[in-house]
Amino acid sequence: MDQITEIGTILEWYLSVGVDEALSDVPIDRFETSRQALARAPAPAPERPASPASAPVSTGAQGFASRPPAAARAPAPAETAAAASARELAAACDDIAALEAAIRAFEGCPLKAGALNTVIADGTFGADLMLIGEAPGADEDRLGKPFVGRAGQLLDKMLAAIGRDRARDAYIANILFWRPPANRKPDPVETAACLPFVERLIELSKPKAILLLGATPTSALLGLGDGITRTRGRWHDWRGIPAMPTLHPAYLLRQPQAKREAWHDLLAVRRRLLD
């Protein structure tokens, strides 16, 4: 085996185990970077008096659960300068082209420096069903589209089971637009920096229903921190749009016995869209 062939074999092995980034010879502590950003953030506004965390979820006349009071939801991190800038930029976008351009130009999320691509959305903008996941993985980062790996293939089958196709009648995005290193869970600073753009993406697309894939989008958009197995299967309200939390396709790949619960959620979404 010559040296070039040997190097190619090593690189292929790295890709097969998910090592697809070479950022520096010195390890970078991303959690410390986020902690420093929080330390530089302005002091948060005084919080309202706390309510019992076990406050019941009420069901409105439209058939979905209303959002609990602010004190009963998971506490939001202090808004950093990056998050405030994102909110201002997103609010100024009147159409999807302007919003996508603003996201691609945004430098306020530290994940962007280590990502290959900015991953915004896939499918049909303006479709009556919008799906929101957590963050791009290695395949998504390489191709620049959300849900194109194994979890994405399962998601396509889930959509097909309720008569949907991502290219025709679904719009798919994530809470983050850039891949976290080693596919780790997003931290609060990264989520806060991207969230205003995600919210504007929903507002401009105007879906009839939102399917939240996993705990991260459920917590970010609904403020529910009880865990996805507790919150899934019930309709909630996001600014007048019904939102259904369900299990992430990646979780279903690891726990296939949970597909039954996800199927019930999909049937509820199909009924809602047929109303």
Secondary structure, 3 states (H helix, E strand, C coil): CCHHHHHHHHHHHHHHCCCCCCCCCCCCCHHHHHHHHHHHCCCCCCCCCCCCCCCCCCECCCCCECCCCHHHCCCCCCCCHHHHHHHHHHHCCCCHHHHHHHHHHCCCCHHHHHCCCCCCEEECCCCCEEEEECCCCHHHHHHCCCCCCHHHHHHHHHHHHCCCCHHHHCEEEECCCCCCHHHCCCCHHHHHHHHHHHHHHHHHHCCCEEEEECHHHHHHHHCCCCCHHHHCCCCEEECCEEEEEECCHHHHHHCHHHHHHHHHHHHHHHHHHHC
